[in-house]
Amino acid sequence: MGQLLPVAVILIISAIGMFLIAWYGDIQINQEIQNIERVKNDKLRLLTDMLDSNLKNAVNLIEVTRNLPIVKDVSHSEFISETTRGIPEDKDLKKRILARDILDKYAYFEFITFNMPNGDFYMMEPYSSQLNLPYLNFANRDWYKGVMKTNDTYVSEVYISGTLGHNVVAVRTPVFDDGSMVGIWGGSLSLTNLGSNLKKLELGKNEQVFFIDQNWNVIADSSESVTQSGLAHYPYSEFIESIHDMETKTSVTTVSGTKMHFIYGSVDVPHNKWLIVIQQPSSDVFHTVDVIRAQIYLDIVLLTIVMSASYVIFRMLHSKKILVAKIAAAYNETMSQRDKLIKIDKIKEEFSAMITHELKTPLVPIIGYCKMLRNQMMGQINEEQMDSILTIEKNAKRLETLITDIMDVRKLDMNKMKFTMEDLSIADFFVNLESSYKQVLAEQGKEFITDIPMTDHTIQTDKIRLRQVFDNLISNAIKFTPDENGKITVGWKIEGNKIIFYIRDNGIGISLESQQNLFQKFYQVDTSARRKISGTGLGLAISKGIVEKLGGRIWVESDGKTGTVFYVEFNI
């Protein structure tokens, strides 16, 4: 009887333990499913806001500028001809200059156009695209018919540009003068740029994003697997409900033998609706749920093993009962730590979404309207107003840079920064550096020198990220070189199987003590001279992270008095 009692106790404890593990595991699974759905909804809301913001910015820009007197002026219409597909390049320069400014300010626009009420092209910028128009009159296009029917701004269906050969969407608005329509003003949005931005999203395994118009044509997709061949129909339209009057919805459907998870919602555009679809195999969507479920099974097995071992230990040495308590405590601590990690990951994701949407997106119209005000596109401004506008624009750009740096640091910390490796000509790379900095620094009284061998060399790297490293290092050199006789030298050399790049300046130098912490995040060299220089202390940390991800190393040399040299080394 005395031996049966411990056995009964162990069996009861095992049963209770298994019940608690299963109960707690079920709670965790439900919480994880809710978290997955919330993340999916947050991502959809972020994409919806991004697309809606880009469209509204484009529409607002076109609608604001249509009221300008230079847009309403069609006094050069007598020069319209079939030969030039509109007016000649030297006519109505004010309208053409306005169009070029819009193209410079808003990267998504590829063309800015003005059509006469009968559909004839009055002008297009760039002018080279105007000459490549297949014909003069575009009254057969849906955007023309839409504007004429509604007398309002209209966003067209997706179509393939006849001049560039890729997918675009037209944004057109009527222009009235004294109550009469004098023309149609607008631009064509490049869907190639929109697709490129989708490729930069942090998506899950096999996760894809589609932007779709009202006719189920794919506007853009994250992998560009559909739009790379031109105008394409969304391949899974039969599994998605009608977009009319639709709120956010989810669907799980088997497609070609694979269970797919869809979440989708609509975006209003003038006189139409567009659709955003996020699709992913269900096995990838609920991978973490499967992991938790497997962990529950493992916990039950472990509990069975632990309780069996406890019985053996109890029979062998009763004095070791304390071991059971320690195992239980360790198990509870493990579960607690796992919960904390899940909460930390959730906070990181929410912070990332907030940074991207709430901070960065509003800066686009701020900077854009500052440029329009500086160019006096909305009327004359005085010198005091100009100073205020420049201050707003400067600080908005500083904030945009800070946000970008913080996001780059986070991507490096989480090993989520993407790299595209390709062949890079060192000679071409340094030619681009010289064209970017030589003239600009000369205007500041500083000299920019490229010290490179006569021969060229090719390396495998991500040229965009390598350029980011050089821009950070050159930017630092510019800040800390004197305004008079400042000199910055960039170059490269081969040593054995290594290629070494260097950026040398004749600035104030860096002390040996400060060099030890130079590549740490948010580190600022503590000297009065450097405290006058603005900066976040992230540039060098980002540069170090990028170089190491590219398989190289970076270091600095300085005696603290007569300038600084930064070196970047890669294997060849």
Backbone torsions as a table, in degrees:
resi	resn	phi	psi	omega
1	MET	NA	-39.8	179.6
2	GLY	-64.4	-31.2	179.4
3	GLN	-81.0	-28.5	-179.2
4	LEU	-72.2	-29.6	-178.3
5	LEU	-61.2	-49.1	176.7
6	PRO	-60.5	-36.3	178.2
7	VAL	-62.1	-45.2	179.9
8	ALA	-62.9	-41.8	178.8
9	VAL	-61.0	-44.7	-179.5
10	ILE	-62.9	-42.0	179.4
11	LEU	-63.7	-42.0	179.2
12	ILE	-64.5	-44.5	179.5
13	ILE	-62.0	-41.4	179.6
14	SER	-61.3	-45.5	-179.4
15	ALA	-62.4	-45.2	178.9
16	ILE	-62.6	-43.4	-179.6
17	GLY	-61.2	-43.9	179.3
18	MET	-64.1	-40.0	177.6
19	PHE	-61.9	-45.4	-179.2
20	LEU	-64.4	-41.1	178.7
21	ILE	-62.6	-45.6	179.8
22	ALA	-64.3	-41.2	179.6
23	TRP	-65.4	-48.8	-179.7
24	TYR	-66.0	-37.9	178.1
25	GLY	-62.7	-39.3	178.0
26	ASP	-62.6	-39.3	176.7
27	ILE	-62.9	-44.4	179.9
28	GLN	-61.9	-42.1	179.9
29	ILE	-61.9	-45.0	178.9
30	ASN	-63.6	-39.9	178.3
31	GLN	-64.9	-40.3	-179.4
32	GLU	-66.7	-41.1	177.0
33	ILE	-61.8	-43.2	177.3
34	GLN	-62.8	-39.2	178.7
35	ASN	-64.6	-41.5	178.3
36	ILE	-62.0	-45.8	179.3
37	GLU	-63.0	-39.4	178.8
38	ARG	-64.7	-43.6	178.5
39	VAL	-61.9	-42.8	178.2
40	LYS	-61.3	-45.2	179.5
41	ASN	-64.9	-40.5	177.5
42	ASP	-62.2	-41.5	179.6
43	LYS	-65.3	-42.9	177.9
44	LEU	-62.7	-42.7	179.1
45	ARG	-64.3	-38.5	177.7
46	LEU	-63.7	-44.9	179.1
47	LEU	-65.3	-41.0	178.8
48	THR	-61.5	-45.9	178.9
49	ASP	-63.0	-39.3	-179.6
50	MET	-63.8	-48.4	-179.7
51	LEU	-65.8	-43.1	179.7
52	ASP	-62.7	-41.0	179.7
53	SER	-65.0	-44.3	179.9
54	ASN	-62.9	-42.7	179.4
55	LEU	-65.7	-44.0	-179.8
56	LYS	-64.0	-40.2	177.8
57	ASN	-60.6	-43.2	179.8
58	ALA	-65.1	-47.0	-178.8
59	VAL	-64.8	-44.8	179.4
60	ASN	-60.4	-41.6	-179.3
61	LEU	-62.3	-44.0	179.7
62	ILE	-67.9	-41.7	-177.1
63	GLU	-71.3	-33.8	178.0
64	VAL	-67.3	-45.3	-175.0
65	THR	-75.3	-18.7	-177.6
66	ARG	-66.8	-20.7	-178.5
67	ASN	-86.8	-2.9	179.0
68	LEU	-71.0	142.0	179.9
69	PRO	-56.9	-35.5	-177.5
70	ILE	-68.4	-26.0	176.7
71	VAL	-75.0	-40.1	-178.5
72	LYS	-70.2	-18.6	-176.5
73	ASP	-74.5	115.5	176.6
74	VAL	-121.6	32.8	-175.9
75	SER	-68.0	-13.5	179.9
76	HIS	-96.9	13.1	-175.9
77	SER	-64.1	-22.0	179.4
78	GLU	-65.6	-16.1	-178.4
79	PHE	-92.3	2.2	178.1
80	ILE	-63.3	133.2	179.2
81	SER	-145.9	157.8	176.2
82	GLU	-65.5	-31.7	-175.9
83	THR	-63.9	-47.4	-177.5
84	THR	-96.0	2.4	-178.5
85	ARG	55.0	36.4	-178.1
86	GLY	148.3	-153.6	177.7
87	ILE	-83.7	155.5	179.1
88	PRO	-62.7	165.0	-175.4
89	GLU	-63.5	-30.8	-175.8
90	ASP	-89.1	8.2	179.9
91	LYS	-104.2	146.8	179.1
92	ASP	50.3	54.6	-176.7
93	LEU	-63.2	-30.2	-179.1
94	LYS	-62.9	-44.3	179.5
95	LYS	-66.5	-38.5	179.5
96	ARG	-66.0	-40.5	179.0
97	ILE	-63.9	-41.4	176.4
98	LEU	-60.0	-43.4	179.5
99	ALA	-62.0	-41.2	179.6
100	ARG	-65.6	-38.8	178.2
101	ASP	-62.2	-40.4	178.6
102	ILE	-64.1	-42.3	178.2
103	LEU	-62.5	-37.5	179.2
104	ASP	-69.5	-34.8	-173.4
105	LYS	-82.2	-36.8	-172.8
106	TYR	-118.2	104.7	-170.0
107	ALA	-65.9	-23.1	-175.8
108	TYR	-73.9	-23.9	179.0
109	PHE	-75.6	130.0	173.8
110	GLU	-100.7	-31.4	179.4
111	PHE	-133.7	149.8	166.5
112	ILE	-122.7	129.9	-172.6
113	THR	-133.3	160.8	171.2
114	PHE	-139.3	124.3	179.2
115	ASN	-115.2	149.7	175.2
116	MET	-75.6	162.3	-179.2
117	PRO	-57.4	-24.0	179.0
118	ASN	-86.4	1.1	178.8
119	GLY	98.6	-10.4	178.0
120	ASP	-66.1	142.2	174.8
121	PHE	-72.5	128.2	173.9
122	TYR	-90.2	-46.3	177.7
123	MET	-161.1	159.4	173.2
124	MET	-145.2	140.0	171.6
125	GLU	-121.0	132.6	3.5
126	PRO	-67.5	150.7	-177.1
127	TYR	-64.3	-33.0	179.2
128	SER	-59.9	-34.4	177.4
129	SER	-70.5	-33.5	176.6
130	GLN	-60.8	-43.5	-179.9
131	LEU	-65.2	-25.7	-178.2
132	ASN	-89.2	1.7	177.7
133	LEU	-59.9	139.7	-177.3
134	PRO	-71.1	-25.0	178.6
135	TYR	-160.0	173.1	-172.7
136	LEU	-85.2	-41.0	-172.1
137	ASN	-100.6	130.6	-177.5
138	PHE	-119.7	32.7	-178.6
139	ALA	-68.5	-11.1	179.8
140	ASN	-86.1	-7.8	-176.8
141	ARG	-78.0	149.7	-175.9
142	ASP	-66.9	-30.4	179.1
143	TRP	-66.7	-34.7	177.4
144	TYR	-66.7	-46.8	-179.0
145	LYS	-64.0	-38.6	179.9
146	GLY	-63.8	-44.1	179.2
147	VAL	-65.6	-44.2	-177.3
148	MET	-66.7	-32.2	-178.8
149	LYS	-75.7	-40.0	-173.8
150	THR	-98.1	-16.3	-172.5
151	ASN	53.6	35.9	-175.6
152	ASP	-147.5	170.8	177.7
153	THR	-60.3	140.2	-176.0
154	TYR	-137.9	134.8	174.1
155	VAL	-106.8	124.9	-170.3
156	SER	-79.1	175.5	168.1
157	GLU	-72.0	165.6	175.1
158	VAL	-69.8	135.4	173.9
159	TYR	-145.0	161.8	180.0
160	ILE	-87.9	122.8	-179.9
161	SER	-62.6	129.5	178.6
162	GLY	-71.2	-20.3	-178.3
163	THR	-93.9	-34.3	-177.4
164	LEU	-109.0	-19.0	174.8
165	GLY	81.0	12.4	174.9
166	HIS	-129.7	173.9	-170.2
167	ASN	-71.0	135.4	176.8
168	VAL	-140.3	165.4	173.6
169	VAL	-130.2	132.8	-177.8
170	ALA	-91.5	134.6	171.1
171	VAL	-114.0	113.6	-175.0
172	ARG	-129.4	146.9	-179.6
173	THR	-141.9	142.1	179.5
174	PRO	-73.1	148.5	177.9
175	VAL	-115.2	122.7	-178.6
176	PHE	-113.9	146.1	174.9
177	ASP	-136.3	116.7	-176.8
178	ASP	55.8	39.1	175.5
179	GLY	84.3	-3.8	-179.5
180	SER	-112.1	140.1	177.7
181	MET	-72.4	126.8	178.7
182	VAL	-109.1	-8.6	179.8
183	GLY	169.2	-176.5	178.7
184	ILE	-126.2	122.0	-174.6
185	TRP	-112.0	141.3	178.4
186	GLY	172.0	-166.2	-178.2
187	GLY	-149.8	170.5	178.3
188	SER	-114.6	123.4	-177.8
189	LEU	-87.6	129.7	178.1
190	SER	-77.5	122.6	176.5
191	LEU	-83.8	-14.7	174.9
192	THR	-63.7	-44.2	178.2
193	ASN	-64.8	-37.8	179.0
194	LEU	-64.5	-41.7	177.1
195	GLY	-64.4	-38.1	178.7
196	SER	-63.3	-37.5	177.9
197	ASN	-67.4	-36.0	177.6
198	LEU	-64.2	-34.2	179.9
199	LYS	-64.5	-21.7	-178.7
200	LYS	-84.4	-7.0	-178.9
201	LEU	-67.4	150.4	175.4
202	GLU	-86.0	91.8	-177.1
203	LEU	-100.5	157.7	177.5
204	GLY	-78.0	-179.2	-178.9
205	LYS	-63.1	126.0	178.8
206	ASN	59.3	20.1	178.0
207	GLU	-86.2	136.0	-179.4
208	GLN	-130.6	149.4	177.5
209	VAL	-121.3	134.4	178.3
210	PHE	-125.7	134.7	166.4
211	PHE	-103.5	126.7	-171.8
212	ILE	-130.0	138.7	178.8
213	ASP	-87.5	-176.9	-173.9
214	GLN	-67.1	-14.9	178.6
215	ASN	-103.5	17.1	179.3
216	TRP	65.6	21.5	170.7
217	ASN	-82.5	138.9	-179.3
218	VAL	-77.6	117.7	177.2
219	ILE	-75.8	-46.1	179.0
220	ALA	-161.7	152.8	174.3
221	ASP	-140.7	153.1	-169.9
222	SER	-64.7	-30.7	-179.6
223	SER	-99.2	-7.4	-176.8
224	GLU	56.8	21.1	179.6
225	SER	-72.3	-26.1	-179.8
226	VAL	-92.8	-46.9	-173.3
227	THR	-79.3	-10.6	-177.2
228	GLN	-65.5	-21.3	179.7
229	SER	-97.3	11.5	178.3
230	GLY	104.4	-152.2	-178.2
231	LEU	-64.6	126.4	-174.6
232	ALA	-139.1	149.7	177.4
233	HIS	-91.2	140.0	178.9
234	TYR	-61.4	123.6	-169.4
235	PRO	-70.3	-18.1	-175.2
236	TYR	-116.7	31.3	-174.9
237	SER	-62.6	-28.8	-178.3
238	GLU	-69.4	-14.4	-179.0
239	PHE	-97.0	-3.7	-178.2
240	ILE	-112.6	138.1	-178.1
241	GLU	-72.9	172.4	179.8
242	SER	-59.4	143.2	-178.3
243	ILE	-81.9	-7.8	-175.6
244	HIS	-71.8	131.0	178.2
245	ASP	52.0	40.1	-173.9
246	MET	-103.8	136.4	169.6
247	GLU	-97.3	-177.7	179.7
248	THR	-60.9	131.9	180.0
249	LYS	-137.9	157.6	175.8
250	THR	-126.4	154.3	179.9
251	SER	-152.6	140.8	174.0
252	VAL	-119.0	116.6	-173.7
253	THR	-137.6	142.8	176.1
254	THR	-83.3	122.7	-179.2
255	VAL	-123.4	116.8	178.9
256	SER	52.5	41.4	176.8
257	GLY	84.2	-2.3	-180.0
258	THR	-114.2	127.3	177.4
259	LYS	-75.1	119.7	-175.2
260	MET	-111.2	143.6	176.4
261	HIS	-106.6	121.6	178.6
262	PHE	-113.6	139.3	166.6
263	ILE	-134.2	132.5	-171.4
264	TYR	-149.6	154.9	179.6
265	GLY	-157.2	166.3	-174.3
266	SER	-109.1	158.0	175.9
267	VAL	-127.8	127.0	178.4
268	ASP	-75.0	131.3	169.5
269	VAL	-123.5	160.5	-178.0
270	PRO	-51.9	112.4	174.9
271	HIS	69.9	16.0	178.5
272	ASN	-154.8	175.3	172.4
273	LYS	-130.2	142.4	172.3
274	TRP	-113.3	161.5	-175.2
275	LEU	-123.1	140.3	173.2
276	ILE	-114.8	126.1	-179.4
277	VAL	-122.8	129.1	171.1
278	ILE	-112.2	119.0	-178.2
279	GLN	-125.0	147.3	-177.1
280	GLN	-163.0	142.1	174.6
281	PRO	-56.2	136.4	-177.1
282	SER	-58.7	-33.6	-179.9
283	SER	-63.1	-31.3	177.6
284	ASP	-81.1	-37.4	179.6
285	VAL	-60.4	-45.5	-173.6
286	PHE	-104.8	29.3	179.2
287	HIS	-60.5	-43.1	-178.6
288	THR	-65.9	-31.5	176.3
289	VAL	-64.5	-42.3	177.8
290	ASP	-63.0	-36.6	178.7
291	VAL	-64.5	-43.9	179.1
292	ILE	-63.7	-42.6	179.6
293	ARG	-61.3	-42.6	177.8
294	ALA	-64.1	-36.4	178.5
295	GLN	-65.0	-36.2	178.1
296	ILE	-63.7	-46.6	178.1
297	TYR	-59.2	-41.9	179.5
298	LEU	-64.4	-40.5	179.2
299	ASP	-62.1	-40.5	179.0
300	ILE	-64.0	-42.9	178.0
301	VAL	-62.4	-43.6	179.7
302	LEU	-62.9	-40.1	179.5
303	LEU	-63.6	-40.9	178.3
304	THR	-61.2	-43.6	179.4
305	ILE	-64.6	-43.6	-178.5
306	VAL	-62.3	-45.1	-177.6
307	MET	-68.3	-36.1	176.5
308	SER	-65.0	-43.7	178.4
309	ALA	-63.8	-35.9	179.6
310	SER	-62.8	-39.7	179.5
311	TYR	-63.6	-43.6	179.2
312	VAL	-63.2	-44.2	-179.2
313	ILE	-64.6	-40.2	179.2
314	PHE	-59.2	-43.5	-179.3
315	ARG	-69.5	-33.8	-177.5
316	MET	-80.3	-43.1	-174.7
317	LEU	-151.9	95.8	-175.2
318	HIS	-59.9	-28.7	-176.5
319	SER	-68.5	-8.1	-177.5
320	LYS	-93.9	18.2	-178.0
321	LYS	-61.5	-24.2	-179.5
322	ILE	-60.1	-24.3	-178.6
323	LEU	-62.5	-36.7	179.7
324	VAL	-61.7	-43.6	-179.9
325	ALA	-61.8	-39.8	179.9
326	LYS	-66.3	-39.7	178.7
327	ILE	-63.6	-43.4	179.0
328	ALA	-62.2	-40.8	179.5
329	ALA	-64.3	-42.2	179.1
330	ALA	-63.1	-39.9	179.1
331	TYR	-63.1	-45.8	179.2
332	ASN	-62.8	-38.3	178.2
333	GLU	-64.6	-40.6	178.1
334	THR	-61.0	-45.4	178.9
335	MET	-62.9	-39.1	-180.0
336	SER	-65.2	-43.8	179.5
337	GLN	-63.8	-38.4	178.7
338	ARG	-63.2	-41.9	177.9
339	ASP	-61.0	-40.9	-179.9
340	LYS	-64.0	-41.4	178.8
341	LEU	-62.9	-40.4	178.4
342	ILE	-62.8	-42.1	178.8
343	LYS	-65.1	-39.7	179.4
344	ILE	-63.3	-44.7	178.7
345	ASP	-60.7	-39.8	179.3
346	LYS	-63.5	-44.1	179.1
347	ILE	-61.4	-41.4	179.3
348	LYS	-61.7	-44.4	-179.1
349	GLU	-64.7	-42.5	179.4
350	GLU	-65.3	-39.1	177.8
351	PHE	-63.4	-43.2	179.6
352	SER	-60.0	-45.6	180.0
353	ALA	-63.5	-40.7	179.6
354	MET	-63.5	-45.1	-179.7
355	ILE	-60.3	-47.0	-176.1
356	THR	-64.7	-47.8	-172.7
357	HIS	-86.9	-53.6	-171.1
358	GLU	-73.4	-27.6	-176.1
359	LEU	-102.3	-48.1	-170.7
360	LYS	-81.0	-42.1	-175.4
361	THR	-58.2	-43.8	-179.3
362	PRO	-65.1	-17.0	-178.7
363	LEU	-71.6	-25.0	-176.8
364	VAL	-60.1	-54.2	178.7
365	PRO	-68.1	-30.3	178.7
366	ILE	-60.1	-52.3	-179.0
367	ILE	-64.5	-40.2	-178.7
368	GLY	-62.7	-47.6	-178.6
369	TYR	-69.5	-30.2	174.1
370	CYS	-59.7	-44.3	-179.9
371	LYS	-64.2	-41.3	178.4
372	MET	-62.9	-39.8	178.7
373	LEU	-67.2	-40.4	177.8
374	ARG	-60.7	-39.0	-179.9
375	ASN	-81.2	3.8	175.6
376	GLN	56.8	37.8	178.1
377	MET	-75.5	-15.8	-179.3
378	MET	-115.7	24.2	178.5
379	GLY	116.5	164.0	-178.9
380	GLN	-69.7	144.4	175.2
381	ILE	-130.9	152.4	-178.2
382	ASN	-86.4	177.1	-174.8
383	GLU	-65.2	-39.1	179.4
384	GLU	-64.4	-41.3	177.2
385	GLN	-64.4	-40.2	179.2
386	MET	-61.1	-42.6	178.2
387	ASP	-60.5	-41.2	179.6
388	SER	-64.9	-41.0	179.5
389	ILE	-64.1	-43.5	179.6
390	LEU	-62.1	-38.8	178.1
391	THR	-64.3	-43.8	178.1
392	ILE	-60.3	-47.7	-177.1
393	GLU	-64.0	-43.4	-179.2
394	LYS	-60.6	-46.5	-178.1
395	ASN	-71.1	-32.6	175.8
396	ALA	-64.4	-41.0	178.4
397	LYS	-67.6	-37.0	177.1
398	ARG	-63.2	-42.0	178.6
399	LEU	-64.8	-39.0	178.5
400	GLU	-62.8	-41.8	178.6
401	THR	-64.5	-42.6	179.8
402	LEU	-60.9	-44.4	179.8
403	ILE	-61.9	-44.3	179.5
404	THR	-61.2	-42.9	180.0
405	ASP	-63.3	-43.1	-179.7
406	ILE	-62.9	-41.4	179.2
407	MET	-66.3	-38.2	178.2
408	ASP	-64.6	-41.3	178.4
409	VAL	-61.9	-42.5	-179.6
410	ARG	-64.2	-43.2	179.5
411	LYS	-61.8	-40.1	179.1
412	LEU	-66.7	-41.9	-179.6
413	ASP	-62.8	-37.0	-177.3
414	MET	-94.1	5.5	178.5
415	ASN	58.4	39.1	-179.0
416	LYS	-115.0	5.0	176.7
417	MET	-73.6	130.3	-176.6
418	LYS	-91.4	141.8	179.7
419	PHE	-127.2	135.7	176.7
420	THR	-113.1	107.5	-175.9
421	MET	-86.3	132.6	178.0
422	GLU	-155.6	166.4	178.1
423	ASP	-69.4	134.8	-179.5
424	LEU	-129.3	124.9	174.5
425	SER	-79.2	121.0	-179.6
426	ILE	-63.3	-37.7	179.9
427	ALA	-61.2	-46.7	179.1
428	ASP	-63.1	-38.2	-179.6
429	PHE	-60.9	-44.4	-178.6
430	PHE	-75.1	-28.7	174.4
431	VAL	-63.0	-42.3	178.0
432	ASN	-64.7	-38.9	176.5
433	LEU	-60.8	-45.7	-177.4
434	GLU	-63.8	-41.6	-179.7
435	SER	-66.7	-28.2	-178.5
436	SER	-79.2	-33.5	-168.8
437	TYR	-115.0	-28.8	-169.3
438	LYS	-59.8	-53.2	-176.7
439	GLN	-68.5	-40.9	-179.0
440	VAL	-61.0	-43.8	-179.2
441	LEU	-71.8	-32.5	178.0
442	ALA	-60.9	-37.8	178.7
443	GLU	-67.5	-22.3	177.3
444	GLN	-91.6	2.7	-178.9
445	GLY	82.3	16.4	-179.1
446	LYS	-115.1	153.9	-176.5
447	GLU	-107.2	132.6	178.1
448	PHE	-114.4	120.3	-173.2
449	ILE	-120.6	135.0	172.2
450	THR	-107.5	116.7	-177.3
451	ASP	-109.0	89.6	-172.9
452	ILE	-128.1	153.1	176.9
453	PRO	-65.2	164.8	179.3
454	MET	-71.6	-29.3	-177.6
455	THR	-87.9	155.2	178.6
456	ASP	-95.8	166.3	176.9
457	HIS	-150.7	148.8	-179.6
458	THR	-118.6	134.6	177.6
459	ILE	-128.5	159.2	174.6
460	GLN	-93.2	116.1	-178.6
461	THR	-162.2	176.4	171.0
462	ASP	-94.7	105.7	-172.0
463	LYS	-67.2	-29.8	179.9
464	ILE	-69.7	-43.5	-179.7
465	ARG	-71.8	-36.0	176.9
466	LEU	-63.9	-39.5	177.5
467	ARG	-64.6	-36.1	177.3
468	GLN	-60.4	-40.2	178.2
469	VAL	-63.0	-47.9	-179.7
470	PHE	-62.3	-42.2	179.8
471	ASP	-61.2	-40.6	178.0
472	ASN	-62.5	-46.7	-176.8
473	LEU	-68.8	-41.1	178.6
474	ILE	-67.4	-38.3	178.1
475	SER	-60.0	-42.8	176.6
476	ASN	-61.8	-43.4	-179.2
477	ALA	-62.0	-40.1	179.3
478	ILE	-61.5	-42.0	-177.4
479	LYS	-62.9	-35.2	-168.8
480	PHE	-108.0	9.7	173.0
481	THR	-95.0	153.2	-178.3
482	PRO	-67.3	153.8	179.2
483	ASP	-68.3	-26.9	177.0
484	GLU	-112.3	133.8	178.9
485	ASN	62.4	23.6	174.7
486	GLY	-68.3	140.4	-176.8
487	LYS	-139.8	130.2	177.1
488	ILE	-126.2	125.7	-178.0
489	THR	-119.6	129.1	174.4
490	VAL	-119.8	143.8	-178.7
491	GLY	-167.0	-175.1	178.8
492	TRP	-153.2	160.9	179.2
493	LYS	-154.9	160.0	177.8
494	ILE	-107.3	128.9	174.8
495	GLU	-130.7	103.8	-178.0
496	GLY	65.5	-123.8	178.1
497	ASN	-100.8	26.4	-179.6
498	LYS	-120.4	144.7	167.2
499	ILE	-112.3	129.6	-174.7
500	ILE	-119.9	121.1	172.3
501	PHE	-96.7	150.1	177.6
502	TYR	-144.2	149.8	176.3
503	ILE	-128.4	112.5	-174.8
504	ARG	-114.8	139.5	175.8
505	ASP	-134.8	162.6	178.1
506	ASN	-107.2	39.0	-177.9
507	GLY	-82.3	-152.2	-171.1
508	ILE	-83.8	-7.9	176.7
509	GLY	79.6	171.9	-178.8
510	ILE	-131.0	130.6	-178.7
511	SER	-66.6	155.8	179.5
512	LEU	-61.7	-36.3	179.8
513	GLU	-64.3	-42.1	-178.8
514	SER	-71.6	-28.8	-178.2
515	GLN	-61.7	-28.6	-177.7
516	GLN	-65.3	-28.6	-177.0
517	ASN	-110.9	8.0	-168.3
518	LEU	-61.3	-34.1	-175.1
519	PHE	-94.8	11.4	176.6
520	GLN	-82.0	149.9	179.9
521	LYS	-63.9	137.6	175.4
522	PHE	65.5	14.2	-179.8
523	TYR	-79.7	134.2	175.6
524	GLN	-122.9	130.8	177.4
525	VAL	-64.6	127.7	-170.2
526	ASP	-89.3	74.4	171.5
527	THR	-132.7	152.2	-177.0
528	SER	-63.2	-34.9	-179.6
529	ALA	-64.5	-41.2	-176.9
530	ARG	-78.3	-25.8	-180.0
531	ARG	-66.7	-15.9	175.6
532	LYS	-76.3	-14.5	-177.2
533	ILE	-94.9	127.7	178.8
534	SER	-75.9	155.9	178.7
535	GLY	163.5	158.3	-178.0
536	THR	-94.9	-15.3	-174.4
537	GLY	78.0	18.1	-179.4
538	LEU	-103.9	-21.9	-172.9
539	GLY	-57.2	-47.3	-177.7
540	LEU	-72.0	-35.1	177.0
541	ALA	-64.1	-42.1	177.5
542	ILE	-64.4	-43.7	-179.6
543	SER	-60.2	-43.9	179.3
544	LYS	-62.5	-43.5	179.9
545	GLY	-62.6	-42.3	-179.8
546	ILE	-65.1	-46.9	-178.5
547	VAL	-59.4	-43.9	-179.2
548	GLU	-67.4	-36.7	176.4
549	LYS	-66.1	-28.4	178.0
550	LEU	-83.8	2.4	176.3
551	GLY	88.7	18.7	-178.1
552	GLY	-119.0	-167.5	175.5
553	ARG	-142.9	156.6	-178.0
554	ILE	-133.6	141.0	177.0
555	TRP	-151.7	170.9	-175.8
556	VAL	-129.0	147.8	174.1
557	GLU	-132.7	131.8	178.7
558	SER	-165.2	143.0	175.3
559	ASP	-90.5	2.7	177.8
560	GLY	82.5	6.0	-176.0
561	LYS	-135.1	-40.7	-167.2
562	THR	-120.4	44.6	174.9
563	GLY	103.3	178.2	-174.2
564	THR	-140.7	147.3	173.7
565	VAL	-128.8	125.8	172.3
566	PHE	-103.1	134.7	180.0
567	TYR	-116.7	140.2	174.1
568	VAL	-128.1	124.0	-172.5
569	GLU	-123.3	137.1	175.9
570	PHE	-133.5	152.8	170.7
571	ASN	-74.8	148.8	177.1
572	ILE	-125.2	NA	NA
